[in-house]
Amino acid sequence: MSSRFSYGHNPYSTGHVISTVRALMRTDGLDVSLTAIARGCGTTRAFLYSNWKTASALHLRALRAELAQAFVTAQRACPSDGTVAGVTAHLTEVVRTVRRHPTTAAVARSSPEVFSAAYTAATGPLTQDVVERIGDLLHPLHPLGGVWGDSELGSRPWKILWIARPAALCPDAVGDRCREDTLDNAFAELLSDLLAPWAPAPR
């Protein structure tokens, strides 16, 4: 017999709370308050405060979940085969997915200062998450230790993040095929240049 408080339906489960925050942020970005989250979850502000303290902490959890989903979505659409060409195509798809995600536009509308700061942020959990995910994708380029076995390759995740930001954090380009193609092509070209040392030599 299944419980009526199964995962996803229990208003007090972490999964339900974060799913609710993700849904709300797709419209209201960082303007989503504890009150709105409590109402959407069917819980109370006191419960949310006792577990997460601030709306910002929940925003971060939601953004990390959306980021992880962006990589999963890109993997389904354009999986990497572990080559420079495959990694480039996959990360270009990640950039496109983030740019087109409704949360990206909602955050840009609701908090332009925070969104602008994301272009230059050098630390923070989201930045670290992206760097680690990029590093995982680069591992096959150096079979003996991946990014940990090649110091030059190990420097690439941060560099890739820096060139990805302008292309990913440009929701106003969505719907304009020329602008989107320009952003994607520029990112792919820069990424190919960064990873050129690990590409197979032309025959």
LINJOKA-V351160 format. One record per backbone hydrogen bond with DSSP energy under -1.0 kcal/mol. CO is the residue of the C=O (numbers start at 1). NH is the residue of the N-H. Records with the same first field share a line. If there is no record, write none. Layout:
CO=NH + NH
//
This chain:
6=9 + 10
10=13
13=17
14=18
15=19
16=20
17=21
18=22
19=23
20=24
21=25
22=26
24=27 + 28
25=29
28=31
29=32
33=37
34=38
35=39
36=40
37=41
38=42 + 43
44=48
45=49
46=50
47=51
48=52
49=53
52=54
54=58
55=59
56=60
57=61
58=62
59=63
60=64
61=65
62=66
63=67
64=68
65=69
66=70
67=71
68=72
69=73
70=74
71=75
72=76
73=77
74=78
83=87
84=88
85=89
86=90
87=91
88=92
89=93
90=94
91=95
92=96
93=97
94=98
95=99
96=100
101=105
102=106
103=107
104=108
105=109
106=110
107=111
111=115
112=116
113=117
114=118
116=119
117=120 + 121
124=128
125=129
126=130
127=131
128=132
129=133
130=134
131=135
132=136
133=137
134=138
135=139
138=141
139=142
142=146
143=145
145=148
146=149
150=154
153=156
155=159
156=160
157=161
158=162
159=163
160=164
161=165
164=168
165=169
168=170
170=173
171=174
173=176
176=180
177=181
178=182
179=183
180=184
181=185
182=186
183=187
184=188
185=189
186=190
187=191
188=192
189=193
190=194
191=195
195=198
196=199
//
